[in-house]
Amino acid sequence: MSIVDDLVSNLIERNAIRLNGNLNVSLVDGGLAIKGQVLATLRDQKRNKDVLLIKAPVDADVRVNDIVIPLPQNR
């Protein structure tokens, strides 16, 4: 096997990611506000052991500009 095959085997095929948490999505003027917390766990399936635990806060505002839809002229 090549080095790339070993890397893919060790990092991707052997591990699983589990996401958990809560998000609060609310409508605001012009978009969305997202707040909450995400918990992520990277688990080595071969050793049956958690490798990495991440607890990340989420605080995002998503805005869009006004959407203008041109209408055809009636003649």
Secondary structure as UniProt FT lines:
FT   HELIX           3..8
FT   HELIX           9..13
FT   STRAND          15..28
FT   TURN            29..30
FT   STRAND          31..44
FT   TURN            45..48
FT   STRAND          49..63
//
